[in-house]
Amino acid sequence: MTNTIKIIKTEAANNKALKRIEHLMGTARPGTSEGDELELLTTLVELYEKENAPILPPSPVEAIRFRMDQMDLTNRDLVPILGSKSRVSEVLSGKRPLTLSMIRALRKHLDIPADVLVDSPEELPQEPTGIQWENYPLKELVHRGWFQGLKRWKKEFSAQAEELMRNLHERAGGGPFCAPAACFRKGSRRNAKADPYALHAWILCVKATATQFLQKHRSELGAFDPKRLDDDFFREIVRLSAQENGPKVAQNLLKVYGILLVIVPHFDKTYLDGAAMLLEDGTPVIGLTLRHDRIDNFWFCLLHELAHVREHLHKDNTDLVLDDLDILVDDGIEKQADMIAREAELPDKIWKKSKAYQLPTAQNVRSLAKSQKIHPAIVAGRARFETKNYRMLSKLVGFKTVRELFANEMQGPSGH
């Protein structure tokens, strides 16, 4: 048989030889013709597979070292590319993974192909213009637990800024990652001192919280129809204020109407009370910061954002309205939302005929609130706002009583 055996040149011939080897393994003895055949076939298969084995690409570290040798570079030469002397050492020793910014820099400066540096080069995101990733409030985000998986390099999370923010963006529903300033072009009542990166981070946290809820409990959310948000609906919401845990009851009731109420504390330099926004699937979401921890402020903010949900979202491509309600603006949309909220809380025709309007004492405030079946804080808040006397009735507005109702939400994602 051995005189008919030929050099293996094709995969089909190799497979045939392997089958023959398998057959001979159980019967061939050394020194016999079958033993010689087995030995020869084994040698030919090894030779074929050695010559035709796929060439594995180098690891990222091997590729970097190879280019360093070619370009006669030292570790010090990589510092401007990778960021610091310690990072260069950690990358070359395989202790530190490459970040997106490192990958882009290595492609640009060392001309290393993307498919060598990442497993799926087609998934390597394009670097958007106009974004300074390190300007996001990373320290606050990490401290609040938004990146639970972040263990290594926790002290240098700014080096992973893009990865972290893209991760949060995906959890918020994904889509194109726009520069922060481009997210607030219209429909926003913003403080001029507000940091666009802090605002963008807050929005992503609200959307990520809402998206996580839908992934687990979508069946709890009713169908949204703005026509259901009529005047009776607004009065129903306001009357929940009379209950001790009214804000939580309102949060649950809004789910029935297809609206999610999410509490995310404000970040430094957001100067924000709340926002109305749409998720990628069109689900309306109201985000509140509770920065002013008062009952009167909670109900006005909620009603103001509900007015935006009914009147402004879904219209004229508006999918986000940000509100710093401490600012007085001459804007039609904001004036309309303010008016709807005030009328829902306490209709003007009732308020201006009341004793509480003429003489805002604690007794008159409580009496009017009882007759309207609303919390006294709402009446007290109206009197304080219209007189601009924020010292009076301070015991009735419910200081430091709202956040405790949302204690879990105030802790960040780990508390949900």
C-alpha positions in Angstrom: 0.0 0.0 0.0 2.8 2.4 0.8 3.9 2.6 -2.9 0.5 4.2 -3.8 0.7 6.9 -1.1 1.3 10.5 -2.5 2.2 13.8 -0.9 -1.0 15.4 0.5 -1.8 18.6 -1.4 -5.5 19.2 -0.7 -7.8 19.3 2.3 -9.9 16.5 0.8 -6.7 14.3 0.5 -5.8 15.2 4.1 -9.3 14.2 5.4 -9.0 10.9 3.5 -5.6 10.3 5.1 -6.9 11.1 8.6 -9.7 8.5 8.2 -7.2 5.9 7.0 -5.0 6.7 10.1 -8.0 6.3 12.4 -8.6 2.9 10.8 -5.0 1.8 11.1 -4.5 2.9 14.7 -6.3 -0.1 16.0 -4.7 -2.8 13.9 -1.3 -1.7 12.6 1.8 -3.1 14.3 5.4 -1.8 14.0 7.5 -3.5 11.4 4.5 -4.5 9.3 3.3 -3.0 6.0 0.3 -1.4 7.8 2.7 0.0 10.5 4.9 1.5 7.8 1.8 3.0 6.1 0.6 4.4 9.4 4.0 6.0 10.0 4.1 7.5 6.5 0.6 8.9 6.5 1.1 10.4 10.0 4.3 12.2 8.7 2.5 13.4 5.5 -0.5 14.7 7.5 1.8 16.6 10.0 3.7 18.1 7.0 0.5 19.2 5.3 -1.0 20.7 8.4 2.2 22.5 9.3 2.5 24.1 5.9 -1.2 25.0 5.7 -2.0 26.0 9.3 -3.5 29.5 9.5 -1.2 32.2 10.5 -2.6 33.7 13.7 -2.4 37.5 13.9 -0.2 39.0 16.6 -1.6 40.1 19.9 -1.9 43.9 20.3 1.1 43.9 22.6 3.1 41.9 20.0 2.1 44.3 17.3 3.1 47.3 19.3 6.5 45.8 20.1 7.0 44.8 16.5 6.3 48.4 15.3 8.5 49.8 18.0 11.4 47.6 16.7 10.7 48.7 13.1 10.5 52.4 14.0 13.3 52.2 16.5 11.0 53.5 19.3 11.6 53.3 23.1 9.0 53.2 25.8 9.4 56.9 26.3 8.4 57.5 22.7 5.0 55.9 23.5 4.2 58.3 26.4 2.5 60.9 24.1 0.5 58.1 22.4 -0.7 56.2 25.5 -0.8 58.9 28.0 1.9 58.3 30.7 5.0 56.3 31.5 3.0 54.0 33.8 0.4 53.4 31.2 3.0 52.5 28.6 4.6 50.0 31.1 1.2 48.5 32.0 0.1 48.1 28.4 3.4 46.5 27.2 3.3 44.1 30.1 -0.3 43.1 29.3 -1.6 44.4 32.6 -3.7 47.2 31.2 -6.3 46.9 28.4 -6.3 49.3 25.5 -8.9 52.1 25.6 -10.6 53.5 22.6 -8.4 56.6 22.6 -5.3 54.4 22.8 -6.5 52.3 19.9 -7.1 55.3 17.8 -3.7 56.8 18.7 -1.9 53.5 17.9 -3.6 53.3 14.5 -2.7 56.9 13.7 0.9 57.1 15.0 2.1 53.4 14.6 -0.1 52.5 11.7 -1.3 49.3 13.4 -4.4 47.8 11.7 -7.6 48.0 13.7 -8.2 44.2 13.3 -5.0 43.6 15.2 -6.0 45.9 18.1 -9.6 44.9 18.5 -11.6 41.6 17.9 -14.3 43.3 15.9 -12.9 46.3 14.0 -16.2 47.0 12.4 -17.6 47.8 15.9 -14.9 50.3 16.7 -16.9 53.5 17.0 -16.0 56.6 15.1 -14.6 59.4 17.2 -17.3 62.1 17.4 -16.2 65.6 17.0 -16.5 68.2 19.7 -16.5 65.9 22.7 -14.1 66.2 25.6 -14.8 62.9 27.4 -12.9 63.9 30.5 -15.3 66.8 31.0 -18.1 64.5 32.1 -18.7 64.3 35.9 -17.0 61.0 36.0 -16.1 61.2 39.7 -19.7 61.8 40.7 -21.0 59.0 38.4 -18.5 56.5 39.8 -19.3 57.6 43.4 -23.0 57.1 42.8 -22.5 53.6 41.5 -23.3 54.1 37.8 -20.4 51.9 36.8 -20.7 48.9 39.1 -18.2 46.8 37.1 -15.4 49.3 37.4 -12.8 47.7 39.6 -9.4 48.0 37.9 -8.0 51.5 37.3 -10.7 53.0 39.5 -8.3 55.8 40.5 -7.7 56.6 36.8 -11.3 56.4 35.5 -10.7 59.5 33.4 -8.5 57.3 31.2 -11.6 55.3 30.4 -13.9 58.3 30.1 -15.1 57.4 26.6 -15.7 53.7 27.4 -17.7 54.6 30.5 -19.9 57.2 28.9 -20.5 55.0 25.8 -21.5 52.3 28.3 -24.0 54.6 30.0 -25.2 55.8 26.6 -26.0 52.2 25.6 -27.8 51.6 28.8 -29.8 54.7 28.1 -31.1 53.3 24.8 -28.2 53.9 22.4 -28.5 55.7 19.2 -26.0 58.2 17.8 -23.7 59.8 20.5 -24.1 63.5 20.0 -21.9 66.3 21.5 -23.6 67.6 24.7 -24.2 71.1 23.4 -26.2 69.6 20.4 -28.6 67.8 22.8 -30.1 71.1 24.1 -30.8 73.1 21.0 -34.4 73.8 21.7 -37.1 73.6 24.3 -34.8 74.1 27.3 -35.1 76.4 30.3 -31.5 76.3 31.2 -29.3 78.3 33.5 -26.4 80.0 31.7 -24.0 78.7 34.3 -25.1 75.1 33.7 -22.4 72.7 32.5 -23.6 70.9 29.3 -21.5 67.8 30.2 -23.2 67.5 33.6 -26.6 68.0 32.0 -26.0 65.4 29.4 -24.8 62.9 32.1 -27.9 63.5 34.1 -30.1 62.9 31.1 -28.4 59.7 30.3 -28.8 58.6 33.9 -32.6 59.3 33.7 -32.9 57.4 30.5 -30.8 54.5 31.7 -33.0 54.2 34.8 -36.1 54.3 32.7 -34.8 51.8 30.2 -33.7 49.4 32.9 -37.3 49.5 34.4 -38.8 48.8 31.0 -36.5 45.8 30.5 -37.8 44.3 33.7 -41.3 45.6 34.2 -42.7 46.7 30.8 -46.0 45.0 31.5 -46.5 47.4 34.4 -46.6 50.4 32.0 -49.9 51.3 30.3 -50.3 52.7 26.8 -49.6 56.4 26.5 -52.2 58.7 25.0 -51.8 62.4 25.5 -55.6 62.9 25.1 -56.0 61.1 28.5 -54.0 63.9 30.1 -57.0 66.2 30.4 -57.9 68.7 33.2 -59.5 65.9 35.2 -56.2 63.9 35.1 -54.3 66.9 36.4 -56.7 67.4 39.2 -56.5 63.8 40.1 -52.7 64.1 40.3 -52.9 67.2 42.5 -55.3 65.6 45.0 -52.8 62.9 45.6 -50.8 65.5 47.4 -53.1 65.3 50.3 -51.8 61.8 51.0 -48.8 61.4 53.2 -46.9 59.4 50.5 -48.6 61.2 47.6 -45.4 61.6 45.5 -44.9 57.8 45.5 -48.6 57.2 44.7 -48.3 59.6 41.8 -45.3 57.8 40.5 -47.3 54.6 40.4 -50.4 56.2 38.9 -48.4 57.7 36.1 -47.3 54.2 35.0 -51.0 53.5 34.3 -51.0 56.4 31.9 -47.8 55.2 30.2 -45.5 57.8 31.8 -42.4 57.0 33.9 -41.3 59.3 36.7 -37.6 58.9 37.5 -35.7 60.5 40.3 -32.0 61.2 39.7 -30.3 63.8 42.0 -28.7 66.7 40.2 -25.0 66.8 39.5 -22.7 69.7 40.3 -23.4 72.6 37.9 -26.6 71.2 36.4 -28.9 73.9 38.0 -31.8 71.7 37.2 -35.2 70.9 38.6 -36.5 68.5 36.1 -37.1 67.5 32.5 -39.5 65.8 30.1 -38.1 63.5 27.5 -38.8 60.6 25.2 -36.9 57.3 25.1 -35.9 55.9 21.8 -39.1 53.9 21.6 -41.2 57.0 22.3 -42.0 56.3 26.0 -42.4 59.6 27.8 -40.2 60.1 30.9 -40.2 62.8 33.5 -37.0 63.2 35.4 -36.8 65.2 38.7 -33.8 66.1 40.7 -35.5 67.1 44.0 -32.8 69.7 44.5 -35.3 71.8 46.4 -36.5 69.2 48.9 -40.0 70.7 49.5 -43.5 69.3 48.9 -44.7 72.5 47.1 -41.8 72.4 44.8 -42.2 68.7 44.0 -45.9 69.1 42.9 -45.2 72.2 40.8 -42.3 70.6 39.1 -44.2 67.4 38.4 -47.2 69.2 37.0 -45.0 71.5 34.9 -43.3 68.5 33.3 -46.6 66.7 32.8 -47.7 69.8 30.9 -44.7 69.5 28.6 -45.5 65.8 28.1 -49.0 66.6 27.0 -48.4 69.8 25.0 -44.9 69.7 23.7 -43.3 66.3 23.4 -43.9 64.5 20.1 -44.5 68.0 18.5 -42.0 69.8 16.2 -39.5 67.1 16.7 -39.2 68.0 20.4 -38.0 65.0 22.5 -36.4 66.8 25.4 -37.3 69.8 27.6 -35.0 70.8 30.4 -36.2 73.1 33.3 -34.5 75.2 35.8 -37.7 76.6 37.3 -35.8 79.2 39.3 -35.4 81.1 36.1 -38.1 83.4 34.8 -38.2 83.2 31.0 -40.2 84.9 28.3 -40.9 81.7 26.4 -44.2 80.6 25.1 -43.7 76.9 25.8 -42.5 77.6 29.4 -45.3 80.1 30.1 -47.9 77.6 28.9 -46.4 74.9 31.1 -46.3 77.2 34.1 -49.9 78.3 33.6 -51.2 74.7 33.3 -49.3 73.7 36.4 -50.6 76.6 38.5 -54.2 76.1 37.3 -54.0 72.4 38.1 -52.7 73.1 41.6 -55.1 75.8 42.5 -57.3 77.5 39.9 -56.8 81.3 39.8 -60.5 82.0 40.2 -60.6 80.1 43.5 -57.3 81.3 44.8 -58.0 85.0 44.3 -61.4 84.8 46.0 -59.9 83.0 49.0 -59.1 84.3 52.5 -55.6 82.8 52.0 -55.0 85.1 49.1 -56.2 88.2 51.0 -54.5 87.2 54.3 -52.0 84.3 53.9 -52.0 83.0 57.5 -51.4 79.4 58.4 -55.0 78.9 59.4 -56.3 80.3 56.1 -53.9 78.3 54.1 -54.9 75.1 55.8 -58.6 75.9 55.4 -58.3 76.5 51.6 -56.1 73.4 51.2 -58.7 71.3 53.0 -61.6 72.6 50.9 -59.6 71.8 47.7 -58.4 68.4 49.0 -54.8 69.3 48.4 -51.7 69.6 50.6 -51.3 72.9 52.5 -47.8 73.2 51.0 -49.3 73.9 47.6 -51.3 76.8 48.9 -48.3 78.1 51.0 -46.0 77.8 48.0 -48.4 79.9 45.9 -48.6 82.6 48.5 -44.8 82.7 49.0 -44.2 82.8 45.2 -46.7 85.6 44.5 -45.6 87.8 47.4 -41.9 86.9 46.9 -41.8 86.5 50.7 -40.1 83.2 51.1 -39.8 83.6 54.9 -43.5 83.3 55.6 -45.3 79.9 56.0 -42.0 78.1 55.9 -43.3 75.5 58.3 -46.0 74.5 55.8 -44.1 73.9 52.6 -42.7 70.5 53.7 -38.9 71.1 53.9 -36.8 68.0 53.7 -39.8 65.6 53.3 -39.7 64.5 49.7 -36.3 62.9 49.2 -36.9 60.5 52.1 -39.9 59.1 50.1 -37.5 58.3 47.2 -34.6 57.2 49.4 -33.7 54.3 47.1 -33.7 56.4 44.0 -31.6 59.0 45.7 -28.8 56.4 46.3 -28.3 55.9 42.6 -28.7 52.7 40.4 -27.6 50.4 43.3 -30.7 51.5 45.2 -33.3 50.7 42.5 
